Amino acid sequence: MKIILIALIILCLAGVSKVIAILIQQKKESRKMIEDFKKKHSPKV
């Protein structure tokens, strides 16, 4: 029983870390997209 609980906890932690990693990746990509958008649409100086 204890082993099953430990396995479930590990699976949950792995899932959470995976989700966090995906969110961080999306944040970086969206920031890059916003910067590219600003560069494209900012008036040329």
Backbone hydrogen bonds in HBPLUS format (Angstrom, degrees):
<---DONOR---> <-ACCEPTOR-->    atom                        ^
c    i                          cat <-CA-CA->   ^        H-A-AA   ^      H-
h    n   atom  resd res      DA  || num        DHA   H-A  angle D-A-AA Bond
n    s   type  num  typ     dist DA aas  dist angle  dist       angle   num
A0005-LEU N   A0001-MET O   3.13 MM   4  6.47 158.9  2.18 150.3 155.5     1
A0006-ILE N   A0002-LYS O   2.95 MM   4  6.25 163.9  1.98 155.0 159.0     2
A0007-ALA N   A0003-ILE O   2.89 MM   4  6.11 159.7  1.93 148.8 154.8     3
A0008-LEU N   A0004-ILE O   2.89 MM   4  6.14 156.7  1.94 149.7 156.0     4
A0009-ILE N   A0005-LEU O   2.91 MM   4  6.19 159.1  1.95 152.5 158.1     5
A0010-ILE N   A0006-ILE O   2.92 MM   4  6.19 161.7  1.96 152.7 157.4     6
A0011-LEU N   A0007-ALA O   2.91 MM   4  6.16 160.2  1.95 149.3 154.9     7
A0012-CYS N   A0008-LEU O   2.88 MM   4  6.12 158.2  1.93 150.1 156.2     8
A0013-LEU N   A0009-ILE O   2.90 MM   4  6.16 164.2  1.93 153.5 157.4     9
A0014-ALA N   A0010-ILE O   2.88 MM   4  6.07 158.8  1.92 150.4 156.6    10
A0015-GLY N   A0011-LEU O   2.91 MM   4  6.11 158.6  1.95 148.4 154.2    11
A0016-VAL N   A0012-CYS O   2.88 MM   4  6.14 160.9  1.92 153.2 158.3    12
A0017-SER N   A0013-LEU O   2.90 MM   4  6.08 166.6  1.92 152.2 155.8    13
A0018-LYS N   A0014-ALA O   2.93 MM   4  6.08 149.3  2.03 143.3 152.1    14
A0019-VAL N   A0015-GLY O   2.95 MM   4  6.21 160.3  1.99 150.4 155.0    15
A0020-ILE N   A0016-VAL O   2.89 MM   4  6.15 162.4  1.92 153.8 158.8    16
A0021-ALA N   A0017-SER O   2.90 MM   4  6.07 158.2  1.95 143.5 149.6    17
A0022-ILE N   A0018-LYS O   2.95 MM   4  6.23 155.9  2.00 149.1 155.6    18
A0023-LEU N   A0019-VAL O   2.88 MM   4  6.16 158.8  1.92 151.6 157.6    19
A0024-ILE N   A0020-ILE O   2.88 MM   4  6.13 161.1  1.92 154.6 159.3    20
A0025-GLN N   A0021-ALA O   2.95 MM   4  6.15 159.1  2.00 146.1 152.1    21
A0026-GLN N   A0022-ILE O   2.89 MM   4  6.16 160.6  1.93 151.8 156.7    22
A0027-LYS N   A0023-LEU O   2.88 MM   4  6.09 152.8  1.96 147.3 155.2    23
A0028-LYS N   A0024-ILE O   2.99 MM   4  6.29 160.8  2.03 152.5 156.5    24
A0029-GLU N   A0025-GLN O   2.97 MM   4  6.24 163.2  2.00 151.4 156.2    25
A0030-SER N   A0026-GLN O   2.81 MM   4  5.97 162.0  1.85 151.7 156.7    26
A0031-ARG N   A0027-LYS O   2.96 MM   4  6.10 154.5  2.03 146.5 153.6    27
A0032-LYS N   A0028-LYS O   2.99 MM   4  6.25 155.9  2.05 147.0 153.6    28
A0033-MET N   A0029-GLU O   2.87 MM   4  6.14 156.4  1.93 148.8 155.7    29
A0034-ILE N   A0030-SER O   2.88 MM   4  6.09 155.8  1.94 147.3 153.4    30
A0035-GLU N   A0031-ARG O   2.99 MM   4  6.26 158.1  2.04 147.9 153.5    31
A0036-ASP N   A0032-LYS O   2.91 MM   4  6.16 159.7  1.95 151.0 156.7    32
A0037-PHE N   A0033-MET O   2.85 MM   4  6.04 156.2  1.90 146.8 153.9    33
A0038-LYS N   A0034-ILE O   2.90 MM   4  6.16 157.8  1.95 148.9 154.5    34
A0039-LYS N   A0035-GLU O   2.94 MM   4  6.19 158.9  1.99 148.4 154.1    35
A0040-LYS N   A0036-ASP O   2.92 MM   4  6.18 159.5  1.96 151.7 156.9    36
A0041-HIS N   A0037-PHE O   2.95 MM   4  6.08 156.0  2.01 150.7 157.2    37
A0042-SER N   A0038-LYS O   2.77 MM   4  5.51 122.0  2.11 146.1 155.5    38
